[in-house]
Amino acid sequence: MRPHNIVSREEWIAARKAHLVAISRAPLQRLDAFKARMGWTFDWLSSADDDFNYDYGVSFTPEQLKSGDKAYNFGTPGFSIEDAPGISVFFRDEAGNIFHTYSCFARGLDMMNAAYHYLDLTPMGRHEEGLPYPMDWLRLRDQYQPAPGAAACCQT
């Protein structure tokens, strides 16, 4: 249970008449199970049965990947996986019309990853050189293990 004075991310976004929704191509049942495992409370929808991710340039068919005919991040070359990260923002007016107002991709998403903001302040920065891919160090919160015999700075 949360203390009464702590507001969730969803509550402060809603207070500004905005709504956060994540969309993935996985089936909804799989998304719901993962969401429960992580304890997440935001809305997470499935686009498994439609073209949403393809329409907004973050998913690619095997044919697009093979031919190189894909437009991720307005043409960024070298992206070679079926699903890439992206953020799109939409606005619904009083008449119910929906407008696509903003998108960002790749490094433009760094603002959504608070870990990067903290690491960028440290002497070694993100320290991703030599990794198989830039975020290879990242784990889900239930997959981190404390170093054997290491104590946190606050333990006695």
MDTraj code that builds the backbone (N, CA, C; nanometers):
import mdtraj as md
import numpy as np

residues = "MET ARG PRO HIS ASN ILE VAL SER ARG GLU GLU TRP ILE ALA ALA ARG LYS ALA HIS LEU VAL ALA ILE SER ARG ALA PRO LEU GLN ARG LEU ASP ALA PHE LYS ALA ARG MET GLY TRP THR PHE ASP TRP LEU SER SER ALA ASP ASP ASP PHE ASN TYR ASP TYR GLY VAL SER PHE THR PRO GLU GLN LEU LYS SER GLY ASP LYS ALA TYR ASN PHE GLY THR PRO GLY PHE SER ILE GLU ASP ALA PRO GLY ILE SER VAL PHE PHE ARG ASP GLU ALA GLY ASN ILE PHE HIS THR TYR SER CYS PHE ALA ARG GLY LEU ASP MET MET ASN ALA ALA TYR HIS TYR LEU ASP LEU THR PRO MET GLY ARG HIS GLU GLU GLY LEU PRO TYR PRO MET ASP TRP LEU ARG LEU ARG ASP GLN TYR GLN PRO ALA PRO GLY ALA ALA ALA CYS CYS GLN THR".split()
xyz = np.array([
    [0.0841, -0.1182, 0.0000],
    [0.0000, 0.0000, 0.0000],
    [0.0884, 0.1242, 0.0000],
    [0.0512, 0.2199, -0.0795],
    [0.1257, 0.3429, -0.0966],
    [0.0850, 0.4461, 0.0083],
    [0.1814, 0.5212, 0.0636],
    [0.1439, 0.6308, 0.1539],
    [0.0507, 0.7284, 0.0815],
    [-0.0386, 0.7933, 0.1539],
    [-0.1405, 0.8784, 0.0921],
    [-0.0832, 0.9960, 0.0141],
    [0.0375, 1.0380, 0.0421],
    [0.0922, 1.1550, -0.0256],
    [0.1785, 1.1198, -0.1480],
    [0.1878, 0.9931, -0.1824],
    [0.2654, 0.9506, -0.2990],
    [0.1703, 0.9329, -0.4165],
    [0.1975, 1.0005, -0.5263],
    [0.1128, 0.9954, -0.6443],
    [0.1819, 0.9083, -0.7487],
    [0.1067, 0.8200, -0.8115],
    [0.1650, 0.7350, -0.9147],
    [0.1877, 0.8144, -1.0420],
    [0.2718, 0.7614, -1.1269],
    [0.2999, 0.8217, -1.2577],
    [0.1686, 0.8394, -1.3345],
    [0.0823, 0.7386, -1.3311],
    [-0.0440, 0.7451, -1.4030],
    [-0.1335, 0.8564, -1.3490],
    [-0.1322, 0.8769, -1.2155],
    [-0.2156, 0.9805, -1.1551],
    [-0.1696, 1.1205, -1.1947],
    [-0.0374, 1.1453, -1.1961],
    [0.0045, 1.2807, -1.2320],
    [-0.0074, 1.3052, -1.3805],
    [0.0021, 1.2000, -1.4623],
    [-0.0218, 1.2176, -1.6066],
    [-0.1703, 1.2465, -1.6293],
    [-0.2581, 1.1718, -1.5637],
    [-0.4025, 1.1925, -1.5779],
    [-0.4442, 1.3306, -1.5281],
    [-0.3770, 1.3817, -1.4273],
    [-0.4089, 1.5146, -1.3751],
    [-0.3871, 1.6234, -1.4807],
    [-0.3060, 1.5947, -1.5802],
    [-0.2814, 1.6891, -1.6902],
    [-0.3656, 1.6529, -1.8124],
    [-0.4685, 1.5726, -1.7909],
    [-0.5591, 1.5273, -1.8969],
    [-0.4846, 1.4536, -2.0075],
    [-0.3890, 1.3728, -1.9667],
    [-0.3128, 1.2893, -2.0593],
    [-0.3259, 1.1449, -2.0136],
    [-0.2916, 1.0532, -2.1015],
    [-0.3043, 0.9115, -2.0689],
    [-0.1884, 0.8361, -2.1322],
    [-0.1187, 0.7552, -2.0537],
    [-0.0066, 0.6750, -2.1009],
    [-0.0552, 0.5345, -2.1332],
    [-0.0233, 0.4880, -2.2533],
    [-0.0584, 0.3529, -2.2955],
    [0.0632, 0.2932, -2.3647],
    [0.0983, 0.1720, -2.3272],
    [0.2044, 0.0990, -2.3976],
    [0.1365, 0.0023, -2.4943],
    [0.1996, -0.0170, -2.6096],
    [0.1441, -0.1077, -2.7098],
    [0.2546, -0.2008, -2.7566],
    [0.2261, -0.3305, -2.7560],
    [0.3207, -0.4319, -2.8021],
    [0.2471, -0.5305, -2.8906],
    [0.3230, -0.6022, -2.9742],
    [0.2622, -0.6986, -3.0652],
    [0.2314, -0.8329, -3.0001],
    [0.2767, -0.8571, -2.8813],
    [0.2486, -0.9842, -2.8130],
    [0.0992, -0.9944, -2.7820],
    [0.0490, -1.1168, -2.7677],
    [-0.0915, -1.1346, -2.7298],
    [-0.1188, -1.0727, -2.5925],
    [-0.2391, -1.0216, -2.5745],
    [-0.2757, -0.9522, -2.4508],
    [-0.2551, -1.0386, -2.3275],
    [-0.2858, -1.1665, -2.3340],
    [-0.2685, -1.2557, -2.2193],
    [-0.1223, -1.2565, -2.1731],
    [-0.0302, -1.2590, -2.2670],
    [0.1125, -1.2580, -2.2339],
    [0.1541, -1.1234, -2.1737],
    [0.1017, -1.0143, -2.2300],
    [0.1322, -0.8811, -2.1756],
    [0.0788, -0.8667, -2.0340],
    [-0.0445, -0.9117, -2.0120],
    [-0.1045, -0.9015, -1.8786],
    [-0.0247, -0.9819, -1.7753],
    [0.0222, -1.1002, -1.8128],
    [0.1011, -1.1825, -1.7199],
    [0.2328, -1.1129, -1.6849],
    [0.2992, -1.0572, -1.7839],
    [0.4259, -0.9885, -1.7593],
    [0.4026, -0.8621, -1.6751],
    [0.2981, -0.7890, -1.7077],
    [0.2632, -0.6681, -1.6325],
    [0.2400, -0.7016, -1.4851],
    [0.1688, -0.8103, -1.4590],
    [0.1445, -0.8531, -1.3202],
    [0.2758, -0.8921, -1.2527],
    [0.3622, -0.9636, -1.3230],
    [0.4921, -1.0046, -1.2675],
    [0.5742, -0.8841, -1.2244],
    [0.5718, -0.7784, -1.3060],
    [0.6509, -0.6585, -1.2766],
    [0.5800, -0.5629, -1.1816],
    [0.4515, -0.5837, -1.1569],
    [0.3768, -0.4943, -1.0690],
    [0.3430, -0.3617, -1.1352],
    [0.3353, -0.3606, -1.2657],
    [0.3076, -0.2377, -1.3399],
    [0.1586, -0.2077, -1.3375],
    [0.1243, -0.0782, -1.3423],
    [-0.0152, -0.0374, -1.3360],
    [-0.0621, 0.0392, -1.4593],
    [0.0265, 0.0718, -1.5507],
    [-0.0149, 0.1461, -1.6700],
    [-0.0916, 0.0548, -1.7657],
    [-0.1671, 0.1151, -1.8559],
    [-0.2403, 0.0377, -1.9560],
    [-0.1430, -0.0146, -2.0606],
    [-0.1557, -0.1421, -2.0929],
    [-0.0683, -0.2055, -2.1925],
    [-0.1587, -0.2831, -2.2866],
    [-0.1611, -0.2417, -2.4096],
    [-0.2496, -0.2993, -2.5096],
    [-0.1720, -0.3846, -2.6085],
    [-0.2433, -0.4754, -2.6727],
    [-0.1826, -0.5616, -2.7736],
    [-0.2227, -0.5154, -2.9134],
    [-0.1247, -0.5100, -3.0021],
    [-0.1523, -0.4827, -3.1436],
    [-0.1275, -0.6090, -3.2256],
    [-0.1383, -0.7253, -3.1600],
    [-0.1102, -0.8531, -3.2264],
    [-0.2000, -0.8769, -3.3470],
    [-0.3215, -0.8252, -3.3431],
    [-0.4168, -0.8506, -3.4507],
    [-0.4358, -0.7327, -3.5453],
    [-0.3450, -0.6350, -3.5416],
    [-0.3594, -0.5215, -3.6334],
    [-0.2223, -0.4706, -3.6782],
    [-0.2212, -0.3646, -3.7550],
    [-0.0981, -0.3122, -3.8154],
    [-0.0424, -0.1898, -3.7441],
    [-0.0895, -0.1593, -3.6235],
    [-0.0495, -0.0360, -3.5546],
    [0.1022, -0.0170, -3.5524],
    [0.1772, -0.1164, -3.5061],
    [0.3229, -0.1020, -3.4941],
    [0.3884, -0.0829, -3.6308],
    [0.3353, -0.1478, -3.7326],
    [0.3876, -0.1318, -3.8683],
    [0.3551, 0.0077, -3.9217],
    [0.2332, 0.0545, -3.8941],
    [0.1911, 0.1860, -3.9415],
    [0.2767, 0.2985, -3.8840],
    [0.3257, 0.2798, -3.7616],
    [0.4046, 0.3851, -3.6978],
    [0.5549, 0.3567, -3.7009],
    [0.5965, 0.2654, -3.7855],
    [0.7382, 0.2464, -3.8167],
    [0.8237, 0.1874, -3.7065],
    [0.7657, 0.0985, -3.6231],
    [0.8475, 0.0350, -3.5205],
    [0.8481, -0.1171, -3.5309],
    [0.7739, -0.1724, -3.6270],
    [0.7772, -0.3159, -3.6546],
    [0.7960, -0.3357, -3.8042],
    [0.8663, -0.4443, -3.8391],
    [0.9021, -0.4672, -3.9779],
    [0.8809, -0.6126, -4.0139],
    [0.8369, -0.6361, -4.1351],
    [0.8171, -0.7724, -4.1831],
    [0.9524, -0.8346, -4.2156],
    [0.9596, -0.9673, -4.2192],
    [1.0851, -1.0319, -4.2612],
    [1.1309, -0.9851, -4.3996],
    [1.0354, -0.9599, -4.4882],
    [1.0698, -0.9119, -4.6230],
    [1.1342, -0.7735, -4.6179],
    [1.0816, -0.6839, -4.5343],
    [1.1405, -0.5502, -4.5198],
    [1.2826, -0.5595, -4.4645],
    [1.3020, -0.6466, -4.3659],
    [1.4349, -0.6612, -4.3071],
    [1.5338, -0.7159, -4.4091],
    [1.4915, -0.8136, -4.4860],
    [1.5802, -0.8752, -4.5856],
    [1.6168, -0.7765, -4.6953],
    [1.5199, -0.6987, -4.7423],
    [1.5443, -0.6050, -4.8525],
    [1.6063, -0.4735, -4.8062],
    [1.5965, -0.4454, -4.6765],
    [1.6445, -0.3163, -4.6253],
    [1.5435, -0.2059, -4.6473],
    [1.4239, -0.2406, -4.6966],
    [1.3196, -0.1431, -4.7260],
    [1.2354, -0.1183, -4.6014],
    [1.2924, -0.0457, -4.5090],
    [1.2213, -0.0114, -4.3867],
    [1.2535, 0.1331, -4.3532],
    [1.1662, 0.1970, -4.2805],
    [1.1871, 0.3378, -4.2475],
    [1.1774, 0.3579, -4.0981],
    [1.2744, 0.3056, -4.0246],
    [1.2795, 0.3292, -3.8800],
    [1.3498, 0.4608, -3.8562],
    [1.2972, 0.5406, -3.7661],
    [1.3572, 0.6691, -3.7320],
    [1.3816, 0.7513, -3.8584],
    [1.2818, 0.7540, -3.9437],
    [1.2863, 0.8307, -4.0684],
    [1.4036, 0.7905, -4.1560],
    [1.4326, 0.6593, -4.1586],
    [1.5321, 0.6082, -4.2520],
    [1.6630, 0.5650, -4.1922],
    [1.6731, 0.5551, -4.0596],
    [1.7976, 0.5123, -3.9971],
    [1.8360, 0.3737, -4.0481],
    [1.9522, 0.3604, -4.1090],
    [1.9939, 0.2291, -4.1580],
    [2.0510, 0.1429, -4.0451],
    [2.0589, 0.0144, -4.0721],
    [2.1293, -0.0734, -3.9800],
    [2.0444, -0.1363, -3.8728],
    [1.9180, -0.1026, -3.8645],
    [1.8336, -0.1648, -3.7636],
    [1.7848, -0.2959, -3.8208],
    [1.8118, -0.4070, -3.7532],
    [1.7893, -0.5369, -3.8154],
    [1.7020, -0.6317, -3.7337],
    [1.6134, -0.5777, -3.6512],
    [1.5238, -0.6648, -3.5765],
    [1.3790, -0.6294, -3.6109],
    [1.2881, -0.7247, -3.5855],
    [1.1479, -0.7066, -3.6234],
    [1.0774, -0.5953, -3.5483],
    [1.1107, -0.5760, -3.4213],
    [1.0429, -0.4763, -3.3395],
    [1.1444, -0.3828, -3.2778],
    [1.1229, -0.2541, -3.3000],
    [1.2140, -0.1506, -3.2501],
    [1.1371, -0.0603, -3.1532],
    [1.2078, 0.0102, -3.0680],
    [1.1384, 0.0999, -2.9747],
    [1.0949, 0.2292, -3.0420],
    [0.9872, 0.2838, -2.9934],
    [0.9384, 0.4114, -3.0440],
    [0.8301, 0.4656, -2.9527],
    [0.8114, 0.5958, -2.9591],
    [0.7053, 0.6622, -2.8833],
    [0.6279, 0.7484, -2.9816],
    [0.4969, 0.7382, -2.9755],
    [0.4104, 0.8268, -3.0529],
    [0.3127, 0.8932, -2.9571],
    [0.2775, 1.0159, -2.9893],
    [0.1835, 1.0929, -2.9080],
    [0.0657, 1.1295, -2.9984],
    [-0.0535, 1.1167, -2.9408],
    [-0.1757, 1.1460, -3.0148],
    [-0.2592, 1.2464, -2.9359],
    [-0.3401, 1.3210, -3.0071],
    [-0.4308, 1.4179, -2.9452],
    [-0.5720, 1.3921, -2.9964],
    [-0.6684, 1.3875, -2.9048],
    [-0.8089, 1.3732, -2.9434],
    [-0.8787, 1.5051, -2.9142],
    [-0.9370, 1.5654, -3.0174],
    [-1.0076, 1.6915, -2.9967],
    [-1.1489, 1.6656, -2.9453],
    [-1.2226, 1.7729, -2.9169],
    [-1.3563, 1.7594, -2.8583],
    [-1.4537, 1.6864, -2.9497],
    [-1.4278, 1.6870, -3.0806],
    [-1.5151, 1.6183, -3.1767],
    [-1.4790, 1.4698, -3.1883],
    [-1.3711, 1.4272, -3.1204],
    [-1.3294, 1.2874, -3.1254],
    [-1.2273, 1.2567, -3.2334],
    [-1.1847, 1.3582, -3.3083],
    [-1.0806, 1.3373, -3.4097],
    [-0.9478, 1.3123, -3.3414],
    [-0.8706, 1.2177, -3.3942],
    [-0.7417, 1.1831, -3.3353],
    [-0.6302, 1.2281, -3.4294],
    [-0.5318, 1.2969, -3.3723],
    [-0.4191, 1.3496, -3.4489],
    [-0.2893, 1.2912, -3.3949],
    [-0.2018, 1.2475, -3.4832],
    [-0.0675, 1.2007, -3.4468],
    [0.0197, 1.3255, -3.4397],
    [0.0690, 1.3589, -3.3197],
    [0.1369, 1.4867, -3.3005],
    [0.2875, 1.4763, -3.2802],
    [0.3384, 1.3570, -3.2480],
    [0.4806, 1.3466, -3.2158],
    [0.5236, 1.2013, -3.2213],
    [0.6451, 1.1768, -3.2675],
    [0.7080, 1.0448, -3.2577],
    [0.8564, 1.0636, -3.2325],
    [0.9159, 0.9691, -3.1625],
    [1.0617, 0.9650, -3.1505],
    [1.1053, 0.8197, -3.1440],
    [1.2309, 0.7972, -3.1794],
    [1.2843, 0.6633, -3.1947],
    [1.4276, 0.6597, -3.1423],
    [1.4810, 0.5390, -3.1299],
    [1.6228, 0.5150, -3.0997],
    [1.6693, 0.6010, -2.9824],
    [1.7759, 0.6777, -3.0006],
    [1.8332, 0.7561, -2.8908],
    [1.7395, 0.8662, -2.8410],
    [1.6382, 0.9001, -2.9195],
    [1.5390, 0.9965, -2.8740],
    [1.4567, 0.9456, -2.7581],
    [1.4632, 0.8145, -2.7336],
    [1.3875, 0.7537, -2.6246],
    [1.4622, 0.7574, -2.4919],
    [1.5866, 0.8024, -2.4926],
    [1.6661, 0.8029, -2.3697],
    [1.5958, 0.8734, -2.2551],
    [1.5135, 0.9736, -2.2861],
    [1.4441, 1.0460, -2.1793],
    [1.3498, 0.9559, -2.1012],
    [1.3100, 0.8431, -2.1614],
    [1.2189, 0.7512, -2.0938],
    [1.2930, 0.6500, -2.0061],
    [1.4225, 0.6428, -2.0177],
    [1.5019, 0.5465, -1.9413],
    [1.5819, 0.6225, -1.8350],
    [1.5250, 0.6312, -1.7157],
    [1.5890, 0.7078, -1.6084],
    [1.7271, 0.6536, -1.5730],
    [1.7502, 0.5239, -1.5934],
    [1.8822, 0.4670, -1.5632],
    [1.9904, 0.5384, -1.6429],
    [1.9627, 0.5703, -1.7674],
    [2.0613, 0.6420, -1.8489],
    [2.0939, 0.7791, -1.7897],
    [1.9947, 0.8485, -1.7392],
    [2.0195, 0.9810, -1.6812],
    [2.1167, 0.9710, -1.5635],
    [2.0990, 0.8710, -1.4800],
    [2.1891, 0.8532, -1.3662],
    [2.3273, 0.8092, -1.4124],
    [2.3334, 0.7122, -1.5034],
    [2.4637, 0.6642, -1.5512],
    [2.5417, 0.7738, -1.6227],
    [2.4734, 0.8616, -1.6940],
    [2.5414, 0.9697, -1.7648],
    [2.6104, 1.0675, -1.6691],
    [2.5734, 1.0655, -1.5426],
    [2.6368, 1.1517, -1.4424],
    [2.7628, 1.0892, -1.3828],
    [2.7837, 0.9607, -1.4032],
    [2.8951, 0.8904, -1.3403],
    [3.0216, 0.9012, -1.4247],
    [3.1393, 0.8846, -1.3634],
    [3.2656, 0.8967, -1.4373],
    [3.2761, 0.8012, -1.5572],
    [3.2220, 0.6804, -1.5475],
    [3.2305, 0.5836, -1.6571],
    [3.1129, 0.5962, -1.7541],
    [3.0148, 0.6800, -1.7209],
    [2.8987, 0.6949, -1.8078],
    [2.8248, 0.5635, -1.8245],
    [2.7775, 0.5386, -1.9418],
    [2.7005, 0.4163, -1.9688],
    [2.7911, 0.2942, -1.9807],
    [2.9154, 0.3141, -2.0087],
    [3.0165, 0.2074, -2.0133],
    [2.9666, 0.0859, -2.0918],
    [2.9275, 0.1107, -2.2171],
    [2.8699, 0.0050, -2.2991],
    [2.9667, -0.0483, -2.4048],
    [3.0871, 0.0039, -2.4077],
    [3.1845, -0.0433, -2.5053],
    [3.2109, -0.1920, -2.4843],
    [3.2172, -0.2666, -2.5940],
    [3.2484, -0.4085, -2.5868],
    [3.1294, -0.4985, -2.5556],
    [3.0131, -0.4407, -2.5326],
    [2.8948, -0.5223, -2.5077],
    [2.8366, -0.5692, -2.6409],
    [2.7651, -0.6801, -2.6418],
    [2.7038, -0.7278, -2.7660],
    [2.6086, -0.6254, -2.8284],
    [2.5402, -0.5485, -2.7453],
    [2.4548, -0.4381, -2.7897],
    [2.4484, -0.3385, -2.6739],
    [2.4140, -0.2111, -2.7011],
    [2.4272, -0.1065, -2.5995],
    [2.3604, -0.1316, -2.4652],
    [2.2449, -0.1917, -2.4592],
    [2.1769, -0.2089, -2.3301],
    [2.1883, -0.3513, -2.2772],
    [2.2937, -0.4224, -2.3121],
    [2.3122, -0.5609, -2.2669],
    [2.3196, -0.5713, -2.1148],
    [2.3545, -0.4655, -2.0488],
    [2.3671, -0.4639, -1.9033],
    [2.2313, -0.4594, -1.8336],
    [2.1284, -0.4158, -1.9031],
    [1.9975, -0.3950, -1.8429],
    [1.9269, -0.5270, -1.8143],
    [1.8677, -0.5382, -1.6974],
    [1.7906, -0.6556, -1.6567],
    [1.6540, -0.6106, -1.6073],
    [1.5601, -0.7016, -1.6048],
    [1.4329, -0.6736, -1.5410],
    [1.4569, -0.6681, -1.3909],
    [1.3761, -0.5936, -1.3204],
    [1.4054, -0.5709, -1.1780],
    [1.4083, -0.6986, -1.0958],
    [1.3391, -0.8027, -1.1386],
    [1.3422, -0.9278, -1.0631],
    [1.4540, -1.0215, -1.1087],
    [1.5429, -0.9721, -1.1957],
    [1.6536, -1.0536, -1.2442],
    [1.7899, -1.0064, -1.1935],
    [1.7941, -0.8971, -1.1200],
    [1.9211, -0.8511, -1.0633],
    [1.9539, -0.9335, -0.9394],
    [2.0788, -0.9678, -0.9262],
    [2.1254, -1.0412, -0.8092],
    [2.2324, -0.9581, -0.7406],
    [2.2280, -0.9455, -0.6086],
    [2.3356, -0.8725, -0.5398],
    [2.4673, -0.9466, -0.5538],
    [2.5754, -0.8730, -0.5604],
    [2.7072, -0.9332, -0.5678],
    [2.7341, -1.0126, -0.4389],
    [2.7921, -1.1306, -0.4482],
    [2.8193, -1.2109, -0.3277],
    [2.9062, -1.1343, -0.2278],
    [2.8603, -1.1290, -0.1047],
    [2.9384, -1.0646, 0.0015],
    [2.9415, -0.9139, -0.0040],
    [2.8747, -0.8532, -0.1019],
    [2.8763, -0.7064, -0.1133],
    [2.7623, -0.6492, -0.0307],
    [2.7913, -0.5435, 0.0408],
    [2.6892, -0.4754, 0.1190],
    [2.6575, -0.3424, 0.0527],
    [2.5330, -0.3032, 0.0585],
    [2.4950, -0.1718, 0.0082],
    [2.5487, -0.0660, 0.1045],
    [2.5568, 0.0559, 0.0578],
    [2.6136, 0.1627, 0.1400],
    [2.5339, 0.1879, 0.2668],
    [2.4094, 0.1502, 0.2678],
    [2.3243, 0.1808, 0.3825],
    [2.3079, 0.0640, 0.4792],
    [2.3650, -0.0516, 0.4462],
    [2.3512, -0.1668, 0.5362],
    [2.4509, -0.1556, 0.6499],
    [2.4141, -0.2125, 0.7622],
    [2.5053, -0.2094, 0.8767],
    [2.5545, -0.3481, 0.9082],
])
top = md.Topology()
chain = top.add_chain()
for i, resn in enumerate(residues, 1):
    res = top.add_residue(resn, chain, resSeq=i)
    for name in ("N", "CA", "C"):
        top.add_atom(name, md.element.get_by_symbol(name[0]), res)
traj = md.Trajectory(xyz[None], top)
